[in-house]
Amino acid sequence: MSDIDFIIPWVDGSDPAWRQAFAAARHRADEDASEIRYRDWRTLRYWFRSVERFAPWVRRIHFITWGHLPEWLATGHPQLHVVNHADYLPEAYRPAFNSNVIELNIHRIAGLAEQFVLFNDDTFLGRPARPTDFFRDGLPRDMARLSIPAPEPIAHIILNNLMLINERYRPHRVIVRHPAKWFSLRYGAGNLLKTLLLLPWSRFPGFSDHHMPQAHLKKHFGNAWEQWGKALDETCRHPFRTPSDLSHWLVRYDALCRGAFRPIGFGDCRQLTLTDDNEAVCRAIESQRYRMFCLHDNERIADFEAVSRQLCAAFERMLPEKSAFEK
């Protein structure tokens, strides 16, 4: 057993009580309350199966929920800690339907290990993992690569994070201080070239965001709250995502700039975008092609139920045995 915990927030967007509370909390036109952020693909049981099979060394799983639970979940499992929002979010930050609020406060969870990995319910282990895939020498494993943020729905949140980072750090000073961490051969030639091409910028244009399970240290969240407490407090008072929000990526960017990580590549990981035809995605799941993967939702999916059944069937073929986390 390691001293590493996993955290996974989950929501059942079909729960009538949750939907009533969700509707009652909406007040502003700029709040992002898109249904796509809350729908349940019914793949959660396979997340638990993958952890039991591929990371049996995990110390504890902190399962964050608004209050509802999957009916199949064995809540008495000794490694499972069910965490309601009220258990760790300050009262002023509740109700919270904003993932940024939920994630920016995870360091407040009682009993959380110093080393932990933050998952989303769309990120999975696809092959056996080792503790050293996430931490080495007491530091998170990560990739420091410069990038230009893509025009995506959360781009404004990334830019908000970058604004604070650029007020505190300058790329040339950061990279000169930790050159081996920015130009590690573990990243692959393509990633190294992208960083080299962006070196002339006097500010950080952006960082490569791999959208995979993210290793963090609890103290790094404390550092971020000490540095940017007022701005983080403002975000955490938004029940829904708004254009001015910050995210837990700010904590990650700060650790990269301080050199508080150990390099690792993500060439064996992949973000898989879902469509109405997911044969290739299902083959990747069943064949355990990737060490870790993210199932990226898509607003243009016409038949959600059919895609959900297709994904669950692929996971069932990959992980047919029930885990001890299931009743």
C-alpha positions as a printed Julia matrix, in Angstrom:
327×3 Matrix{Float64}:
   0.0    0.0     0.0
   1.33   3.44   -0.95
   0.78   6.82    0.67
  -1.04   8.09   -2.44
  -4.78   8.83   -2.5
  -7.14   9.14   -5.46
  -9.92  11.73   -5.63
 -12.9   11.52   -7.98
 -15.81  13.99   -8.01
 -19.09  12.62   -9.4
 -22.58  13.93  -10.03
 -25.82  12.3   -11.11
 -27.38  14.96  -13.33
 -30.65  12.99  -13.53
 -31.35  13.1    -9.79
 -34.62  15.1    -9.33
 -33.51  16.57   -5.99
 -30.19  17.66   -7.48
 -31.94  19.16  -10.52
 -34.28  21.14   -8.28
 -31.36  22.54   -6.28
 -29.49  23.21   -9.54
 -32.37  25.26  -10.96
 -32.89  27.19   -7.72
 -29.22  28.27   -7.6
 -29.15  29.88  -11.08
 -29.15  33.68  -10.96
 -26.8   35.03  -13.66
 -26.95  34.91  -17.45
 -23.18  34.3   -17.77
 -23.27  31.11  -15.68
 -22.33  27.97  -17.58
 -25.04  25.46  -16.74
 -24.72  23.26  -19.82
 -26.29  19.8   -19.44
 -23.18  18.24  -20.97
 -21.24  18.98  -17.77
 -23.54  16.91  -15.59
 -24.75  13.88  -17.56
 -23.76  10.47  -16.26
 -22.3    8.04  -18.83
 -22.84   5.13  -16.38
 -19.18   4.18  -16.66
 -18.3    4.94  -13.02
 -18.32   1.29  -11.92
 -15.6    0.64  -14.51
 -13.51   3.44  -13.04
 -13.54   1.54   -9.74
 -12.78  -1.75  -11.49
  -9.81  -0.17  -13.26
  -8.42   1.24  -10.02
  -8.76  -2.1    -8.23
  -7.09  -3.94  -11.1
  -4.47  -1.43  -12.26
  -3.64   0.5    -9.05
  -4.26  -1.86   -6.11
  -1.6    0.08   -4.2
  -3.77   3.19   -3.74
  -4.18   4.1    -0.08
  -7.66   5.61   -0.19
 -10.28   6.8    -2.67
 -12.11  10.03   -1.82
 -15.43   9.98   -3.68
 -16.88  13.5    -3.82
 -20.64  13.77   -4.23
 -23.39  16.39   -3.91
 -25.2   13.89   -1.73
 -26.46  11.18   -4.05
 -24.69   7.84   -4.52
 -24.75   5.1    -7.16
 -27.07   2.39   -5.92
 -24.43  -0.26   -6.62
 -21.6    1.4    -4.64
 -20.33  -0.54   -1.6
 -19.93   2.46    0.71
 -18.52   0.29    3.49
 -15.35  -0.58    1.56
 -12.39   0.22    3.88
 -10.52   2.16    1.18
 -13.51   4.3     0.21
 -14.18   7.71    1.77
 -17.49   9.24    0.66
 -17.15  13.03    0.81
 -20.23  15.25    0.6
 -19.74  18.87   -0.45
 -20.75  19.97    3.03
 -17.94  17.86    4.51
 -15.18  20.05    3.1
 -16.52  23.1     1.25
 -16.9   26.22    3.42
 -20.52  27.27    3.8
 -19.93  30.41    1.74
 -18.99  28.23   -1.25
 -22.18  26.13   -1.19
 -24.19  25.13   -3.1
 -21.51  24.23   -5.66
 -22.38  23.13   -9.19
 -19.08  24.54  -10.42
 -16.31  21.95  -10.83
 -13.72  24.66  -10.24
 -15.08  25.27   -6.74
 -15.22  21.54   -6.02
 -11.62  21.01   -7.19
  -9.96  24.15   -5.8
 -10.87  23.13   -2.26
  -9.96  19.45   -2.3
  -6.98  20.05   -0.01
  -9.55  20.64    2.75
 -10.79  17.03    2.66
 -10.28  15.41    6.06
  -7.72  12.62    6.04
  -6.41  13.38    2.54
  -2.84  12.17    1.93
  -0.19  14.74    1.05
   0.24  13.0    -2.32
  -2.95  12.54   -4.3
  -4.2   12.14   -7.86
  -7.25  14.06   -9.04
  -9.4   12.19  -11.53
 -12.53  13.3   -13.34
 -15.23  10.72  -13.97
 -14.23  10.72  -17.65
 -10.56   9.85  -16.98
  -9.49   6.23  -16.58
  -6.51   3.98  -16.03
  -6.14   1.74  -19.06
  -3.18  -0.4   -18.0
  -1.33  -1.32  -14.79
   0.05   1.79  -13.08
   2.82   2.22  -10.54
   3.04   4.82   -7.77
   6.11   6.21   -9.59
   3.9    7.0   -12.59
   2.4    9.75  -10.43
   5.06  10.7    -7.88
   8.82  10.45   -7.61
  11.02  11.77   -4.8
   7.91  13.17   -3.15
   7.0   15.34   -6.16
   4.24  15.01   -8.79
   5.14  13.61  -12.2
   4.24  16.07  -14.97
   5.26  17.51  -18.33
   6.41  21.13  -18.68
   5.69  22.15  -22.25
   4.82  25.57  -23.64
   1.66  25.81  -25.68
  -0.88  28.24  -27.1
  -4.36  27.66  -25.6
  -6.82  26.19  -28.06
 -10.15  27.94  -28.73
 -12.26  25.7   -26.51
 -15.12  26.31  -24.05
 -12.77  26.6   -21.06
 -10.17  28.79  -22.81
 -11.16  31.86  -20.8
 -10.49  29.97  -17.54
  -7.06  28.92  -18.8
  -6.3   32.54  -19.71
  -7.38  33.67  -16.23
  -4.9   31.2   -14.71
  -2.17  32.4   -17.07
  -2.73  36.03  -16.17
  -1.86  35.31  -12.54
   1.1   33.12  -13.49
   2.53  35.81  -15.77
   2.23  38.4   -13.03
   4.5   36.24  -10.86
   6.88  34.43  -13.24
   8.88  35.03  -16.42
   9.48  32.08  -18.79
  13.21  32.63  -19.33
  13.97  32.8   -15.62
  11.88  29.71  -14.9
  13.4   27.64  -17.72
  16.98  28.7   -16.99
  16.48  27.65  -13.38
  15.19  24.17  -14.32
  16.34  23.42  -17.89
  16.35  19.62  -17.49
  12.71  19.7   -16.44
  11.63  21.73  -19.47
  13.72  19.84  -22.01
  13.42  16.28  -20.77
  13.77  13.6   -23.44
  10.81  11.87  -21.76
   8.49  14.39  -23.45
   9.37  13.34  -27.0
  10.84  15.35  -29.86
   7.54  16.93  -30.9
   6.86  18.43  -27.49
  10.42  19.7   -27.14
  10.18  21.41  -30.52
   6.92  23.15  -29.56
   8.54  24.58  -26.45
  11.57  25.75  -28.45
   9.35  27.53  -30.98
   7.58  29.46  -28.22
  10.72  30.46  -26.3
  10.88  33.95  -27.91
   7.7   34.93  -26.07
   8.43  37.17  -23.09
   5.43  35.75  -21.2
   3.98  32.28  -20.83
   1.63  31.83  -23.81
   0.25  28.71  -22.18
   1.09  25.23  -20.95
   0.24  21.89  -22.5
  -2.8   20.57  -20.63
  -2.93  16.81  -21.01
  -6.44  16.33  -19.52
  -5.36  13.2   -17.69
  -5.48  12.23  -13.99
  -3.43  14.95  -12.31
  -0.92  14.33   -9.52
  -0.9   17.04   -6.86
   0.57  17.77   -3.44
  -1.76  19.09   -0.78
   0.74  21.77    0.17
   0.72  23.11   -3.4
  -2.96  23.99   -2.94
  -2.08  25.71    0.32
   0.64  27.69   -1.48
  -1.84  28.78   -4.17
  -4.37  29.94   -1.6
  -1.67  31.92    0.2
  -0.61  33.65   -3.04
  -4.0   34.17   -4.72
  -6.49  33.78   -1.9
  -8.68  36.74   -2.87
  -9.0   35.65   -6.5
  -9.63  32.02   -5.55
 -12.24  33.08   -3.0
 -14.06  35.04   -5.7
 -14.16  31.99   -7.98
 -15.4   29.8    -5.15
 -18.41  32.08   -4.6
 -19.68  31.22   -8.11
 -22.17  28.31   -7.89
 -21.73  27.78  -11.65
 -18.81  28.32  -13.99
 -18.4   31.95  -15.06
 -15.95  33.66  -17.48
 -13.86  35.03  -14.59
 -13.22  31.65  -12.91
  -9.86  30.12  -12.03
  -9.23  26.38  -11.89
  -6.96  23.8   -10.24
  -4.7   24.14  -13.3
  -3.42  27.31  -11.59
  -1.98  25.07   -8.84
  -0.35  22.88  -11.49
   1.08  25.83  -13.45
   2.56  27.25  -10.26
   4.26  23.92   -9.47
   5.68  23.76  -13.02
   7.1   27.28  -12.7
   8.69  26.48   -9.35
  10.17  23.23  -10.66
   8.22  21.27   -8.04
   7.69  18.2   -10.22
   9.54  15.32  -11.86
   9.32  14.92  -15.67
   7.2   12.24  -17.34
   5.87  11.87  -20.87
   2.25  11.31  -21.86
   2.82   9.68  -25.23
   1.07   6.54  -23.99
  -2.03   8.49  -22.9
  -4.81   9.88  -25.05
  -7.89  12.09  -25.04
 -10.57  10.21  -26.99
 -13.36  12.4   -28.35
 -16.76  10.73  -28.36
 -19.07  10.87  -31.37
 -22.06   8.82  -32.5
 -19.62   6.28  -33.97
 -17.14   5.1   -31.34
 -15.82   1.84  -32.76
 -12.21   3.09  -32.65
 -12.66   4.38  -29.09
 -14.13   1.05  -27.98
 -11.27  -0.88  -29.58
  -8.77   1.33  -27.73
 -10.55   0.64  -24.43
 -10.79  -3.13  -24.94
  -7.2   -3.51  -26.13
  -5.8   -1.44  -23.23
  -3.98   0.66  -25.8
  -3.33   3.6   -23.47
  -1.91   3.88  -19.97
  -4.49   6.54  -19.18
  -7.26   8.02  -21.27
  -9.98  10.65  -21.17
 -13.4   10.2   -22.78
 -14.1   13.69  -24.08
 -17.81  14.5   -24.26
 -19.31  16.11  -27.34
 -22.4   18.32  -27.51
 -23.09  17.08  -31.05
 -23.79  13.49  -29.96
 -27.3   12.73  -31.22
 -28.04   9.55  -29.24
 -26.55   9.76  -25.77
 -28.17   6.53  -24.56
 -26.8    4.5   -27.48
 -23.28   5.83  -26.99
 -23.48   5.16  -23.25
 -24.47   1.53  -23.89
 -21.66   1.17  -26.44
 -19.04   2.47  -24.0
 -20.3    0.32  -21.13
 -20.16  -2.77  -23.37
 -16.53  -2.0   -24.26
 -15.61  -1.52  -20.59
 -17.45  -4.73  -19.71
 -15.31  -6.65  -22.16
 -12.17  -5.02  -20.75
 -13.11  -5.36  -17.06
 -15.79  -8.05  -16.73
 -15.24  -8.86  -13.05
 -17.06  -6.86  -10.38
 -14.8   -4.96   -8.03
 -15.01  -5.03   -4.26
 -16.4   -1.49   -4.52
 -19.62  -2.92   -5.99
 -22.38  -4.52   -3.92
